[in-house]
Amino acid sequence: ANIRQIWRQAHGWQVCSAERGWLEPRFSAVLLAVPAPQVAPLFKQLAPVLFALADSAVMRGSWALMLRFAAPIDLTFDAAFVNQGPLRWISSNNSKPGRNGEKTGFFIHGQIGEAHPEDDPERVAAALLYAFGQLGRPAQQDWTAHRWRYPNTEQPLDEGCAWRSDIGVGLCGDWLDGGKLEGAWLSGRALAEHVLRSFAQC
């Protein structure tokens, strides 16, 4: 459901979704694990401190490109950062745990998305594929481009998470704990620990 609004009632939190309007159940707590720009509008009136925290995080967009090749590619690495041109990150999907190990699928992040978040996917893919080809890679069999609106934070916060035990509201996400995937996991775990302690005291 697309949550448009939340409101604190006498018997708990009520949630409003775009699809069904105000939902009947009341909740003891509301925990949000979404990007900061999606958090801020929900708390502008309800919790100014949480609004200010989310509003302070500036998140950047990016493009992701998934490539598939007809045959394995002989590379000396499974993943690499790229420090010039539009490419930022390259990784082999097939080298991940549980995969067959053949390097036929690749995942690319492109810096072009930061300056051109609304560009046509065909145009973005052409620029990223050209840059990938300049690294000596053969032509791919097919590709899929995806705009990733909030993958990175310019200056990730070091709050870990945010928990207001007095009203039962919590925030977690990579933007609260240094960015990247491990930050998201650590932030969620930290929030869960706060919630468990709070409800254990009830």
N, C-alpha and C positions, 0 to 999 in steps of 0.2 A: 504494500500500500504506500501511496505517496502522502506522507504526513505533512499537513499544511500548518497546523497549529496545535499547541498543547496548553492546557489550563489547569490550575490547581484548585480543586474543589474541597469542600469540607471533609469528604470521605476519600480523598486521593486525587490522582491526576487523571484528567480526561484528555483523550486524543482525538483530533479531527483529521480524517483522511480525505483526499481529493475524490476518491471513488465512493465513499459511503457516508461522508459527513462526520458528525460527532458520534463516536463509538460509545456504546452503553457501559462497558466495563470501566471500573475505576482501578487505578494502579497505585501501588504503594511507592513505587519509584519509577523514574524514567532514566534510561541509560542510552546515550547516543554515541555511536561509533561511526561517524560520518565526517567528511571534510569540513574544515572550519567555516567556509562560506555558506554551507548548508545549515550549520548550527546557529550562527549569529542571528538570523531573522526570528528564530523561535524564542529567543531570550531577551530581545531588546527591551521589552516591558517587564517580563517576569523576573529576570535575574540579571541586572545590569553588570555585575562583576563577571559573570560567565559570558555575557555578550561582549564585553571589552576584551576578554581573553581570546575569544574566537575571532573577533574583528581585528586583532593585532597580528594574526597569522596571514601572511601573503602567500597564496598558493599559485603555482605555475602550471600551465597546461603542457601537454606533450602529445605526440603521436606514437602509436605502436604499430609495427608492421610484422605480420606473421608470414613467413616464406616456407614453401615446400619445394624440394628438389626431387627429380626423378631418381637420382642415385646418390649414395653417400658422398659427402665432401670430405676430403682429407685435410683436416686442420690440426694444428698443434695445441689448440686450446678449446675449452668448453664454453668459456665466457670471457669477455674482454670489454674494458672501457675504451672509448675512442675519444681522443682529446682534440681533434680538429675536424672541421667540416660539420655537416648537419647530424651525423651519427653521434649518439652518446653511449649506447650499450648494445652489445651483441651477445646472444647466448644460444646454445644448442639445446632445443627442447628434448631431443632424444637421449641426451646424456644425463638427464635428471633421473633420480631413483625410480625404479619400476619401469623404465623405458627399455627399448631393445638395444640402445647403445649406438645405433647407426645414425650418423649425422645427416639427416635428410630434412629436418625441420629447424628453422631458426626464428628467433624472436628479436626484433630490433626496436630500440627506443630512439626517437629522433628529436633533436633540439629545435628543429624547424617549427615545432608546435608552439613554442613559447612566443614567437613573433607572429605566427599565422594560425591561431587556433581554429578559425572558421574556414580555412582553405578547403578546396575540393579534395577529396581523398585521392583522386587520380593524380592531381598535381603534386601532392605531398609524396605519394608512393613513388612517382617518377624521380623526384629528387633523392629520396632515400635509396632507391634501387641503384641509381647511378653511383652514389657514394659507396655503396656496398660492392658494386662491380669494380670500382677503382682499387679495392683491396685485393683484387685478383680472383674474385669468386665468379663461378659460372652463372649463366642465366637461370633463373628459378623457373619451376614448372607453373606455379600459381602463387598468388599472394592475397592477403586480406589486410586492409588498413582500418585502424580504430583510433578515434580521437579520445584521448585520456585527459579529462578536464582538470583533475586535481591530483596528479601523481607526486608532486614535490612542493616543498615549502621553502621559500627563499631563505628564511632564518628560522629553522625549526625551534620550537620552544623546548625547555627542559623541565617542564612541570611534572612530567610523568603521566598524570591524569588530573582530573578535577572532580571533586565529590563534595556536594553540599548535603551533609547529613540532616540539616535542619529542615530542608524541604524535599529531600529525596530525589536529587538530580545529579547525574554524573556524566562526564565527557571522557572519551578516550580516543586514541588515534595516533598515527605516526607523527602528525604535526605537533603533538604534545610531548613527544619523547625522542627528539633528535632526528626524526624522519626515518625513511626506509622501512622495510618489512619487519625487521627485528624490533624497531621502535613501536610499531603497531601492536605487536604481540606483548611486549613489555608493558605498554600502556594499558591494554585490556586486562592483563593479569593484575596490575596494580589497582585498577578500579574495582575489580572483583574482590580483592582482599579488603578494600575499604568498605564495600557494601556488606560483605559477610560479617565484618566486625560490628558495623552499625546495627544490623538486624539481630545479631547475637545478644546485643545489650537491651533489646526491646522486651 
